[in-house]
Amino acid sequence: MLYYALLFLVVAVIAGILGFGGIAGASAQIAQVLFFIFLILLVISLVAGFIRRT
């Protein structure tokens, strides 16, 4: 999932450089959503790992 977030971020940067504002904004927002989903899943995984050890 982090891979896709970084991919959309790169697409947003390239689109922004080329002047495609709408595509850049949409790609940046998708990248942000994917990154936050990744962070939430990471925290859940870490908590589950700590609970499983005890």
C-alpha distances in whole Angstrom, upper triangle without the diagonal:
4,5,5,6,9,10,11,12,14,15,17,19,20,21,23,25,26,27,25,24,23,20,19,19,17,15,15,15,12,10,11,11,7,8,10,8,6,10,11,10,11,14,15,14,16,19,19,20,22,24,24,26,28
4,5,5,6,9,10,10,12,14,15,17,18,20,21,23,24,26,24,23,23,20,18,19,17,14,14,14,12,9,10,11,7,6,10,9,6,9,12,11,11,14,15,15,16,19,20,20,22,24,25,26,29
4,5,5,6,9,10,11,12,14,15,17,18,20,21,23,24,23,23,22,19,18,19,17,14,14,15,12,10,12,13,9,9,13,12,10,13,15,14,14,18,19,18,19,23,23,23,25,28,27,29,32
4,5,5,6,8,10,10,12,14,15,16,18,20,21,22,20,20,19,16,15,16,14,11,11,12,9,7,10,11,7,9,12,11,10,13,15,15,15,19,20,19,21,24,24,25,27,29,29,31,34
4,5,5,6,9,10,11,12,14,15,16,18,20,21,19,18,18,15,13,14,12,9,9,10,7,4,7,8,5,6,9,10,9,11,14,14,14,17,19,19,20,23,24,24,27,28,29,31,33
4,5,5,6,9,10,10,12,14,15,17,18,20,18,18,18,15,13,14,14,10,10,12,10,7,9,11,9,8,12,13,11,13,16,16,16,19,21,21,22,25,26,26,28,30,31,32,35
4,5,5,6,9,10,11,12,14,16,17,18,17,17,17,14,12,14,13,9,10,12,10,8,11,13,10,11,15,15,14,16,19,19,19,22,24,23,25,28,28,28,31,33,33,34,37
4,5,5,6,9,10,10,12,14,15,16,14,14,13,10,9,10,9,5,7,9,7,5,9,10,9,10,13,14,14,16,19,19,19,22,24,24,26,28,29,30,32,34,34,36,38
4,5,5,6,9,10,10,12,14,15,14,13,14,11,9,10,10,7,6,9,8,6,8,11,10,10,13,15,14,16,19,19,20,22,24,24,25,28,29,30,32,34,35,36,38
4,5,5,6,8,10,11,12,14,13,14,15,12,9,12,12,9,9,12,12,9,12,15,13,13,17,18,17,19,22,22,22,25,27,27,28,31,32,32,34,36,37,38,41
4,6,5,6,8,10,11,12,11,12,12,9,7,10,10,7,8,11,11,9,13,15,14,15,18,19,19,21,23,24,24,27,28,29,30,33,34,34,36,38,39,40,43
4,6,5,6,9,10,10,9,9,9,7,4,7,8,5,5,9,9,9,11,13,14,14,17,18,19,20,23,24,24,26,28,29,30,32,34,34,36,38,39,41,43
4,5,5,6,9,10,10,10,12,10,7,9,11,9,8,12,13,11,13,16,16,16,19,21,20,22,24,26,25,28,30,30,31,34,35,36,37,40,41,42,44
4,5,5,6,9,9,10,12,10,8,11,13,10,11,14,15,13,16,19,18,19,22,23,23,25,27,28,28,31,33,33,34,37,38,38,40,42,43,44,47
4,5,5,6,5,7,9,6,5,9,10,9,10,13,14,13,16,18,18,19,22,23,24,25,28,29,29,32,33,34,35,38,39,39,41,43,44,46,48
4,5,5,6,6,9,8,5,8,11,10,10,13,15,14,16,18,19,19,22,24,24,25,28,29,30,32,34,34,35,38,39,40,42,44,45,46,48
4,5,8,9,12,11,9,12,14,13,13,16,18,17,19,22,22,22,25,27,26,28,30,32,32,34,36,37,37,40,41,42,44,46,47,48,50
4,6,9,11,10,9,13,15,14,15,18,19,18,20,23,23,24,27,28,28,30,32,33,34,36,38,39,40,42,43,44,46,48,49,50,53
4,6,9,9,8,11,13,13,14,17,18,18,20,23,24,24,26,28,29,30,32,34,34,36,38,39,40,42,44,45,47,48,49,51,53
4,6,6,6,9,10,11,12,14,16,16,18,20,21,22,24,26,27,28,30,32,33,35,36,37,39,41,42,43,45,47,48,49,52
4,6,5,6,9,10,10,12,14,15,16,18,20,21,23,24,25,27,29,30,31,33,35,36,37,39,41,42,43,45,46,48,50
4,5,5,6,9,10,11,12,14,15,17,18,20,21,23,24,26,27,29,30,32,33,35,36,38,39,41,42,44,45,47,49
4,5,5,6,8,10,11,12,14,15,16,18,20,21,22,24,26,27,28,30,32,33,34,36,37,39,41,42,43,45,47
4,6,5,6,9,10,10,12,14,15,16,18,20,21,22,24,26,27,29,30,31,33,35,36,37,39,41,42,43,46
4,5,5,6,9,10,11,12,14,15,17,18,20,21,23,24,26,27,29,30,32,33,35,36,38,39,41,42,44
4,5,5,6,9,10,11,12,14,16,17,18,20,21,23,24,26,27,29,30,32,33,35,37,38,39,41,43
4,5,5,6,9,10,11,12,14,15,16,18,20,21,22,24,26,27,28,30,31,33,35,36,37,39,41
4,5,5,6,9,10,10,12,14,15,16,18,20,21,23,24,26,27,29,30,31,33,35,36,38,40
4,5,5,6,9,10,11,12,14,15,17,18,20,21,23,24,26,27,29,30,32,33,35,37,38
4,5,5,6,9,10,11,12,14,15,17,18,20,21,22,24,26,27,28,30,32,33,35,37
4,6,5,6,9,10,10,12,14,15,16,18,20,21,22,24,26,27,29,30,31,33,35
4,5,5,6,9,10,11,12,14,15,17,19,20,21,23,24,26,27,29,30,32,34
4,5,5,6,9,10,11,12,14,16,17,18,20,21,23,24,26,27,29,31,32
4,5,5,6,9,10,11,12,14,15,16,18,20,21,22,24,26,27,29,31
4,5,5,6,9,10,10,12,14,15,16,18,20,21,23,24,26,27,29
4,5,5,6,9,10,11,12,14,15,17,18,20,21,23,24,26,28
4,5,5,6,9,10,11,12,14,15,16,18,20,21,22,25,26
4,6,5,6,9,10,10,12,14,15,16,18,20,21,23,25
4,5,5,6,9,10,11,12,14,15,17,18,20,21,23
4,5,5,6,9,10,11,12,14,16,17,18,20,22
4,5,5,6,9,10,10,12,14,15,16,18,20
4,5,5,6,9,10,11,12,14,15,17,19
4,5,5,6,9,10,11,12,14,16,17
4,5,5,6,9,10,11,12,14,16
4,6,5,6,9,10,10,12,15
4,5,5,6,9,10,11,13
4,5,5,6,9,10,11
4,5,5,6,9,10
4,5,5,6,9
4,5,5,7
4,5,6
4,6
4
